[in-house]
Amino acid sequence: MPITGRRNICKVICMPPVEIRDAALSDVPAITAIYRHAVLHGTASFELDPPDEAEMRNRFEAVRGPGFPYIVAETDGGRIAGYAYANAFRARPAYRWSIENSVYIDSEMQGRGIGRALMVELLARAETLGFRQMIAVIGGSSHKASIRLHESLGFEMIGTFKGSGFKFGRWLDTVLMQRALGDGEDTLPDENAFPGTLYRPKTESV
């Protein structure tokens, strides 16, 4: 039967079979290669020099160690098509219920729905873990695909830092978007459950 209609074609061609799973140390080489391309050719990251595999391994462990979610999309053939993670929005402990998301897709696999699949899973995992706010920091107001993706997942525009980055010979905005998770700010969190336990008051010496 012939395939008719752009939507049906997209379902067959744009979204290859992928498994969304926890990232492992063995995925770091593929993650490094994906991020390297993003640094050198895109504005999603404001880094200018792509980190090597050792540095990416350190960053991976810094995210996974405390219990933040880090996931990959793997094709039937074992190729890592993209990855996503959420990390502390800010280091100071009062922010510990707020996280910042990151998602990067293999340059040859973009535009096929993999980023959305990763984000849907990341949101679900973050909410289950007890986080209350997810904040997206998007490089460049012209990064329309990322902005539309976040909007479609319930993120709201909360602000723009004009001309806050300079890359590829031009000024770039930083776009901020936000989505509540679970009860958001409507109820008080349990400070004795993760992520509340990421902070413990220091015992004052007598």
C-alpha positions as CSV (number, residue, x, y, z in Angstrom):
1,M,0.0,0.0,0.0
2,P,1.5,3.4,-0.9
3,I,2.2,5.8,1.9
4,T,0.3,9.0,1.5
5,G,0.4,12.2,3.5
6,R,3.3,13.9,5.2
7,R,2.4,12.7,8.7
8,N,2.4,9.0,7.7
9,I,5.8,9.4,5.9
10,C,7.2,11.0,9.0
11,K,6.0,8.1,11.2
12,V,7.9,5.7,8.9
13,I,11.0,7.6,8.0
14,C,11.5,10.3,10.7
15,M,11.3,8.1,13.8
16,P,13.5,5.0,13.6
17,P,13.0,2.3,16.2
18,V,14.9,3.4,19.3
19,E,15.2,2.2,22.9
20,I,15.3,4.9,25.5
21,R,17.5,3.6,28.4
22,D,19.8,4.7,31.1
23,A,23.1,5.9,29.8
24,A,26.2,3.9,30.7
25,L,29.9,4.6,30.8
26,S,30.3,2.6,27.6
27,D,28.1,5.2,25.9
28,V,30.6,8.0,26.7
29,P,32.5,7.8,23.4
30,A,29.3,8.2,21.3
31,I,28.1,10.9,23.6
32,T,31.4,12.7,23.2
33,A,31.2,12.5,19.4
34,I,27.6,13.9,19.4
35,Y,28.5,16.7,21.7
36,R,31.7,17.5,19.7
37,H,29.7,18.1,16.6
38,A,27.2,20.3,18.5
39,V,30.0,22.5,19.9
40,L,31.7,22.9,16.6
41,H,28.7,23.4,14.4
42,G,25.8,24.6,16.6
43,T,24.7,27.1,19.2
44,A,22.9,24.7,21.6
45,S,26.1,24.8,23.6
46,F,28.0,28.0,24.2
47,E,31.3,26.0,24.6
48,L,33.8,26.8,21.9
49,D,36.3,23.9,22.4
50,P,34.8,20.4,22.5
51,P,35.8,18.5,25.6
52,D,37.6,15.2,25.2
53,E,36.3,11.8,26.2
54,A,37.9,11.9,29.7
55,E,36.2,15.2,30.5
56,M,32.9,13.9,29.2
57,R,33.3,10.9,31.4
58,N,33.9,13.2,34.4
59,R,30.7,15.2,33.5
60,F,28.7,12.0,33.1
61,E,29.7,10.8,36.5
62,A,29.0,14.2,38.1
63,V,25.4,13.9,36.8
64,R,24.8,10.3,37.6
65,G,26.6,10.2,40.9
66,P,24.0,12.3,42.9
67,G,21.1,10.5,41.1
68,F,20.1,12.9,38.3
69,P,18.7,11.3,35.2
70,Y,20.9,10.6,32.1
71,I,19.5,8.7,29.2
72,V,20.3,7.7,25.6
73,A,18.3,6.7,22.6
74,E,19.8,3.6,21.0
75,T,18.8,2.2,17.6
76,D,18.2,-1.4,16.7
77,G,21.7,-1.5,15.3
78,G,23.3,-0.3,18.6
79,R,23.9,3.2,17.5
80,I,23.5,6.0,20.0
81,A,21.2,8.4,18.2
82,G,21.0,11.0,21.0
83,Y,21.2,11.6,24.7
84,A,19.6,13.8,27.3
85,Y,20.1,14.5,31.0
86,A,19.0,16.8,33.7
87,N,21.3,18.4,36.2
88,A,21.1,21.0,39.0
89,F,19.9,24.3,37.7
90,R,22.1,26.1,40.2
91,A,24.6,24.8,42.8
92,R,23.2,26.5,45.9
93,P,21.0,24.1,47.8
94,A,17.7,26.1,47.9
95,Y,17.6,25.3,44.1
96,R,17.7,21.5,44.6
97,W,14.1,20.9,43.4
98,S,14.9,22.7,40.1
99,I,16.8,21.1,37.3
100,E,18.1,22.2,33.8
101,N,17.7,19.8,30.9
102,S,20.0,19.2,28.0
103,V,19.3,17.1,24.9
104,Y,21.7,16.4,21.9
105,I,21.0,14.4,18.8
106,D,23.4,12.8,16.4
107,S,23.7,15.2,13.4
108,E,22.6,12.5,11.0
109,M,19.6,11.6,13.1
110,Q,18.0,15.0,13.7
111,G,14.5,15.9,12.7
112,R,13.2,12.3,13.3
113,G,11.4,12.8,16.6
114,I,14.3,11.4,18.7
115,G,14.7,14.6,20.7
116,R,11.0,14.6,21.6
117,A,11.1,10.9,22.7
118,L,14.1,11.7,24.9
119,M,12.5,14.7,26.4
120,V,9.2,12.9,27.2
121,E,11.2,10.2,29.0
122,L,13.4,12.7,30.8
123,L,10.3,14.7,32.0
124,A,8.7,11.5,33.3
125,R,11.9,10.4,35.2
126,A,12.5,13.8,36.6
127,E,8.9,14.0,38.0
128,T,9.2,10.5,39.5
129,L,12.4,11.5,41.2
130,G,10.6,14.4,42.9
131,F,11.9,17.4,41.1
132,R,9.4,20.3,40.8
133,Q,10.7,22.6,38.0
134,M,12.6,21.9,34.8
135,I,14.3,24.8,33.1
136,A,15.5,24.9,29.6
137,V,18.4,27.2,28.6
138,I,18.4,27.5,24.8
139,G,21.2,28.9,22.9
140,G,19.9,31.5,20.4
141,S,16.5,33.0,19.7
142,S,16.9,31.5,16.2
143,H,16.9,28.0,17.6
144,K,13.3,27.6,16.6
145,A,13.2,23.8,16.6
146,S,14.3,23.6,20.2
147,I,11.9,26.3,21.3
148,R,9.0,24.6,19.5
149,L,9.8,21.3,21.0
150,H,9.8,22.7,24.5
151,E,6.6,24.6,23.9
152,S,4.9,21.4,22.6
153,L,5.9,19.7,25.9
154,G,4.4,22.4,28.1
155,F,7.3,24.7,28.7
156,E,6.6,28.4,28.9
157,M,8.8,31.2,27.8
158,I,10.1,33.0,30.9
159,G,12.8,35.3,29.6
160,T,15.6,36.1,27.2
161,F,19.2,37.3,28.0
162,K,19.8,39.5,24.9
163,G,23.2,39.2,23.2
164,S,24.6,37.2,26.1
165,G,26.8,34.9,24.0
166,F,29.2,35.4,21.1
167,K,29.9,32.5,18.8
168,F,30.4,32.0,15.0
169,G,31.0,35.7,14.7
170,R,27.6,36.8,16.0
171,W,25.8,37.7,19.2
172,L,23.4,35.1,20.5
173,D,20.5,35.4,23.0
174,T,20.0,32.9,25.8
175,V,16.4,31.8,25.9
176,L,14.9,30.6,29.1
177,M,11.8,28.3,29.3
178,Q,10.3,26.5,32.2
179,R,7.8,23.7,33.0
180,A,6.4,22.6,36.4
181,L,6.8,19.0,37.4
182,G,4.3,17.2,39.6
183,D,2.8,19.6,42.0
184,G,5.3,22.3,41.1
185,E,5.1,25.1,43.7
186,D,1.5,24.2,44.8
187,T,2.6,21.9,47.7
188,L,5.6,21.8,50.0
189,P,8.3,19.2,49.2
190,D,9.5,16.4,51.5
191,E,12.9,17.5,52.6
192,N,13.7,14.0,53.8
193,A,13.3,12.5,50.4
194,F,15.3,13.0,47.2
195,P,16.1,15.6,46.0
196,G,15.7,17.2,49.4
197,T,18.4,14.9,50.7
198,L,20.9,16.5,48.3
199,Y,21.4,19.0,51.2
200,R,21.9,18.4,54.9
201,P,22.4,21.2,57.4
202,K,25.9,21.4,58.8
203,T,26.1,20.5,62.5
204,E,27.2,23.5,64.4
205,S,30.2,22.8,66.6
206,V,29.7,23.5,70.3
